[in-house]
Amino acid sequence: MNAHTVSPEESGRPHALFLAGHPALDFLNTRMRVNAAFLDLLQSDEDVLIWLRQAGYPTPRTPRIDGRTGSVALLRSARRLRESVRSLVESRKMGQRGDPFILNSILAASRSYPQLVWRGPNAVEIETVRRQETAGSILAPVAEAAAELLTTADFDLIKHCEDDTCSLWFSDQTKSHNRRWCSMEICGNRNKVAAYRVRDRNRRPPTS
């Protein structure tokens, strides 16, 4: 996935970052550290649906989540899934056993089946249809992406940004596997400038 920033759909909405190289890590990055404080991009059910659409996942046009319109059922489930995935990624990174209970509960709620769909004379696709629009079924594709990451990724290449003030994760897909920053624009350039200033200060002759 190419690094990009999605413009807010509503005035004043924080930007969602898609720079991790994997949708499950982009989902983790919806909670980020900004100026020594944490910012959560998911503040409502609608925020979750907007992020899912931005990430390329299908969403219901008029969701009636868990039988209640206007509830925070989706938000609550999304945050629980996100923190479960974060814990599992951290455990996997440290070579430890994680607790997959919440992730598995979302996967179990998917209730989906494949359907063959013709988009045009020569365009045939498999479309996933959800039997019921619940918070779990809406979030199931994200849970599936997380399960895929946890089981198939080389975790030597799943990295945390090296900036001390940054909380973002990414998958290092560079040829040399030496990516250090979430992005050059966000953290890389700032650290390069800081390192240059230190070197420049050390090169200066001492004042008498």
VOPAGU-2260 file (C-alpha; in pm, 1 decimal, decimal comma):
REM VOPAGU-2260
SITE   aa  ch    i         X         Y         Z
SITE  MET   A    0       0,0       0,0       0,0
SITE  ASN   A    1     139,4     339,6     -89,7
SITE  ALA   A    2     183,1     593,3     184,6
SITE  HIS   A    3     -84,5     857,8     172,4
SITE  THR   A    4    -297,5    1083,3     384,6
SITE  VAL   A    5    -672,7    1083,6     339,7
SITE  SER   A    6    -830,6    1427,4     358,4
SITE  PRO   A    7   -1107,7    1460,1     615,4
SITE  GLU   A    8   -1459,8    1408,9     488,1
SITE  GLU   A    9   -1594,5    1663,8     731,4
SITE  SER   A   10   -1453,0    2002,1     819,3
SITE  GLY   A   11   -1221,4    1975,2    1115,7
SITE  ARG   A   12   -1192,0    1596,4    1109,3
SITE  PRO   A   13    -833,7    1476,7    1175,8
SITE  HIS   A   14    -657,1    1313,2     885,1
SITE  ALA   A   15    -632,9     936,5     866,0
SITE  LEU   A   16    -287,2     803,8     782,8
SITE  PHE   A   17    -234,9     513,2     544,9
SITE  LEU   A   18     141,1     466,3     546,8
SITE  ALA   A   19     193,0     137,9     732,2
SITE  GLY   A   20     192,4     -90,4     429,5
SITE  HIS   A   21     -74,1    -314,6     582,8
SITE  PRO   A   22    -439,9    -236,5     667,3
SITE  ALA   A   23    -423,1    -394,3    1013,9
SITE  LEU   A   24    -134,3    -164,7    1106,9
SITE  ASP   A   25    -312,4     134,9     954,5
SITE  PHE   A   26    -602,9      43,9    1183,5
SITE  LEU   A   27    -370,1      46,6    1486,2
SITE  ASN   A   28    -247,5     388,2    1375,7
SITE  THR   A   29    -593,7     541,2    1415,2
SITE  ARG   A   30    -475,8     603,5    1770,5
SITE  MET   A   31    -159,4     808,4    1753,2
SITE  ARG   A   32      60,8    1027,4    1966,6
SITE  VAL   A   33      48,4    1396,5    1876,8
SITE  ASN   A   34     247,9    1653,1    2075,0
SITE  ALA   A   35     296,2    1418,9    2373,4
SITE  ALA   A   36     -76,4    1337,1    2388,5
SITE  PHE   A   37    -270,9    1055,3    2225,2
SITE  LEU   A   38    -525,6    1136,3    1955,5
SITE  ASP   A   39    -797,9     885,1    1871,1
SITE  LEU   A   40    -942,7     927,5    1522,0
SITE  LEU   A   41   -1233,0     699,0    1610,9
SITE  GLN   A   42   -1482,9     900,3    1813,8
SITE  SER   A   43   -1813,9     769,4    1680,0
SITE  ASP   A   44   -1970,4     491,4    1474,9
SITE  GLU   A   45   -1956,2     722,4    1173,7
SITE  ASP   A   46   -1582,2     775,4    1223,4
SITE  VAL   A   47   -1533,8     398,3    1205,2
SITE  LEU   A   48   -1741,3     371,9     886,9
SITE  ILE   A   49   -1551,0     660,4     728,2
SITE  TRP   A   50   -1216,8     496,0     807,6
SITE  LEU   A   51   -1336,2     162,6     667,0
SITE  ARG   A   52   -1441,3     331,3     342,6
SITE  GLN   A   53   -1111,8     519,9     320,8
SITE  ALA   A   54    -926,5     191,3     372,7
SITE  GLY   A   55   -1122,9      31,4      88,3
SITE  TYR   A   56   -1350,3    -193,6     292,2
SITE  PRO   A   57   -1720,3    -236,1     210,8
SITE  THR   A   58   -1960,2     -67,2     449,2
SITE  PRO   A   59   -2339,6     -69,7     476,6
SITE  ARG   A   60   -2503,2     234,9     323,9
SITE  THR   A   61   -2752,7     272,6     607,0
SITE  PRO   A   62   -2618,5      71,3     896,3
SITE  ARG   A   63   -2850,6     -39,9    1171,5
SITE  ILE   A   64   -2585,1    -176,3    1397,4
SITE  ASP   A   65   -2696,4    -439,4    1648,4
SITE  GLY   A   66   -3054,3    -324,7    1593,5
SITE  ARG   A   67   -2990,4      29,1    1716,4
SITE  THR   A   68   -2950,4     331,2    1493,4
SITE  GLY   A   69   -2717,2     600,2    1620,8
SITE  SER   A   70   -2556,2     384,8    1889,7
SITE  VAL   A   71   -2187,7     356,0    1968,5
SITE  ALA   A   72   -2189,3     -22,3    1928,9
SITE  LEU   A   73   -1955,1      -9,9    1630,2
SITE  LEU   A   74   -1717,9     237,0    1795,0
SITE  ARG   A   75   -1694,7      27,5    2108,9
SITE  SER   A   76   -1626,7    -289,5    1910,9
SITE  ALA   A   77   -1373,0    -115,5    1685,4
SITE  ARG   A   78   -1174,7      14,5    1980,3
SITE  ARG   A   79   -1178,5    -327,0    2148,8
SITE  LEU   A   80   -1060,4    -490,2    1826,7
SITE  ARG   A   81    -789,7    -228,9    1777,9
SITE  GLU   A   82    -644,8    -276,8    2125,5
SITE  SER   A   83    -665,5    -654,6    2088,6
SITE  VAL   A   84    -471,6    -637,2    1762,2
SITE  ARG   A   85    -220,6    -398,1    1920,1
SITE  SER   A   86    -160,5    -642,0    2205,6
SITE  LEU   A   87    -126,0    -934,1    1964,4
SITE  VAL   A   88     117,0    -745,3    1739,8
SITE  GLU   A   89     328,7    -643,2    2039,2
SITE  SER   A   90     326,3   -1000,6    2173,7
SITE  ARG   A   91     418,0   -1142,5    1834,0
SITE  LYS   A   92     696,9    -886,5    1799,5
SITE  MET   A   93     840,6    -994,3    2135,4
SITE  GLY   A   94     803,9   -1363,7    2053,9
SITE  GLN   A   95     539,4   -1413,5    2321,8
SITE  ARG   A   96     199,3   -1581,9    2324,6
SITE  GLY   A   97     -93,9   -1343,3    2283,0
SITE  ASP   A   98    -460,9   -1365,8    2375,9
SITE  PRO   A   99    -670,7   -1390,7    2056,3
SITE  PHE   A  100   -1012,1   -1402,8    2229,5
SITE  ILE   A  101   -1144,1   -1064,2    2111,2
SITE  LEU   A  102   -1001,1   -1103,6    1760,7
SITE  ASN   A  103   -1153,1   -1450,2    1731,2
SITE  SER   A  104   -1490,5   -1325,1    1854,6
SITE  ILE   A  105   -1497,4   -1067,7    1573,5
SITE  LEU   A  106   -1394,3   -1333,1    1320,5
SITE  ALA   A  107   -1673,4   -1559,8    1445,7
SITE  ALA   A  108   -1926,1   -1279,8    1391,5
SITE  SER   A  109   -1844,1   -1237,1    1023,0
SITE  ARG   A  110   -2138,7   -1449,7     899,3
SITE  SER   A  111   -2042,4   -1403,7     538,9
SITE  TYR   A  112   -2059,0   -1603,3     219,1
SITE  PRO   A  113   -1908,8   -1554,9    -129,4
SITE  GLN   A  114   -2114,4   -1467,8    -436,2
SITE  LEU   A  115   -2005,4   -1462,8    -799,5
SITE  VAL   A  116   -2081,5   -1123,1    -954,5
SITE  TRP   A  117   -2047,7   -1000,4   -1314,9
SITE  ARG   A  118   -1934,5    -635,4   -1323,1
SITE  GLY   A  119   -1920,4    -641,7   -1703,2
SITE  PRO   A  120   -1892,9    -885,6   -1995,2
SITE  ASN   A  121   -1534,1    -975,0   -1904,2
SITE  ALA   A  122   -1527,3    -864,8   -1541,2
SITE  VAL   A  123   -1616,7   -1141,1   -1299,5
SITE  GLU   A  124   -1554,8   -1105,0    -927,5
SITE  ILE   A  125   -1618,3   -1279,5    -599,4
SITE  GLU   A  126   -1814,2   -1053,6    -366,0
SITE  THR   A  127   -1843,0   -1118,4       5,9
SITE  VAL   A  128   -2198,0   -1079,1     133,7
SITE  ARG   A  129   -2268,5   -1034,7     504,4
SITE  ARG   A  130   -2572,4   -1215,8     636,7
SITE  GLN   A  131   -2637,7    -953,4     901,4
SITE  GLU   A  132   -2500,0    -604,7     963,3
SITE  THR   A  133   -2364,0    -621,7    1316,8
SITE  ALA   A  134   -2061,7    -446,1    1459,1
SITE  GLY   A  135   -1874,7    -775,1    1436,3
SITE  SER   A  136   -1965,5    -841,3    1075,1
SITE  ILE   A  137   -1871,7    -487,2     968,5
SITE  LEU   A  138   -1532,9    -515,2    1139,6
SITE  ALA   A  139   -1467,1    -873,0    1027,8
SITE  PRO   A  140   -1255,7    -774,1     722,6
SITE  VAL   A  141   -1020,9    -579,3     950,4
SITE  ALA   A  142   -1000,7    -875,1    1187,1
SITE  GLU   A  143    -924,6   -1101,8     890,5
SITE  ALA   A  144    -645,0    -867,2     780,9
SITE  ALA   A  145    -503,4    -873,9    1133,0
SITE  ALA   A  146    -516,8   -1254,1    1145,5
SITE  GLU   A  147    -337,4   -1268,3     810,2
SITE  LEU   A  148     -68,7   -1028,8     935,9
SITE  LEU   A  149     -14,6   -1224,4    1256,9
SITE  THR   A  150      19,1   -1558,3    1080,0
SITE  THR   A  151     209,8   -1474,5     762,1
SITE  ALA   A  152     416,0   -1158,0     818,0
SITE  ASP   A  153     788,8   -1157,4     884,5
SITE  PHE   A  154     786,7    -978,0    1218,5
SITE  ASP   A  155    1146,1    -868,9    1176,0
SITE  LEU   A  156     993,1    -630,9     921,6
SITE  ILE   A  157     698,3    -520,8    1137,1
SITE  LYS   A  158     840,5    -213,7    1303,4
SITE  HIS   A  159     761,6      70,4    1536,1
SITE  CYS   A  160     872,4     415,8    1424,0
SITE  GLU   A  161    1211,6     493,0    1579,0
SITE  ASP   A  162    1110,1     846,6    1673,3
SITE  ASP   A  163    1077,8     854,1    2052,6
SITE  THR   A  164     759,3    1059,5    2035,2
SITE  CYS   A  165     585,8     852,7    1764,2
SITE  SER   A  166     345,8     563,1    1821,8
SITE  LEU   A  167     299,5     448,5    1461,4
SITE  TRP   A  168     360,3      96,4    1330,2
SITE  PHE   A  169     454,9      -4,2     976,7
SITE  SER   A  170     559,6    -296,6     759,8
SITE  ASP   A  171     906,1    -240,8     614,2
SITE  GLN   A  172     868,0    -322,4     244,7
SITE  THR   A  173    1185,6    -149,4     126,4
SITE  LYS   A  174    1437,0    -358,0     -68,1
SITE  SER   A  175    1709,5    -301,1     188,3
SITE  HIS   A  176    1471,8    -350,1     485,1
SITE  ASN   A  177    1622,9     -48,7     658,8
SITE  ARG   A  178    1314,6     170,8     695,4
SITE  ARG   A  179    1326,9     348,2    1031,8
SITE  TRP   A  180    1045,0     601,3    1026,0
SITE  CYS   A  181     668,1     594,7     984,3
SITE  SER   A  182     734,7     841,9     702,5
SITE  MET   A  183    1008,4    1084,8     606,9
SITE  GLU   A  184     755,9    1369,5     604,4
SITE  ILE   A  185     633,1    1307,1     960,1
SITE  CYS   A  186     935,3    1184,1    1155,3
SITE  GLY   A  187    1228,0    1116,5     922,9
SITE  ASN   A  188    1304,1    1473,7     821,1
SITE  ARG   A  189    1265,4    1603,7    1175,8
SITE  ASN   A  190    1515,6    1349,4    1307,4
SITE  LYS   A  191    1757,8    1415,3    1021,6
SITE  VAL   A  192    1749,7    1787,7    1097,5
SITE  ALA   A  193    1802,9    1720,0    1468,6
SITE  ALA   A  194    2097,0    1487,0    1395,5
SITE  TYR   A  195    2250,7    1745,0    1160,2
SITE  ARG   A  196    2226,7    2014,6    1427,6
SITE  VAL   A  197    2403,2    1788,7    1677,8
SITE  ARG   A  198    2682,6    1712,1    1429,1
SITE  ASP   A  199    2714,2    2078,4    1336,9
SITE  ARG   A  200    2736,1    2180,3    1702,1
SITE  ASN   A  201    3001,6    1915,4    1769,4
SITE  ARG   A  202    3209,6    2037,1    1472,4
SITE  ARG   A  203    3225,7    2393,8    1594,6
SITE  PRO   A  204    3549,7    2493,2    1768,6
SITE  PRO   A  205    3509,0    2568,5    2136,8
SITE  THR   A  206    3473,6    2935,6    2219,6
SITE  SER   A  207    3740,9    3085,4    2440,9
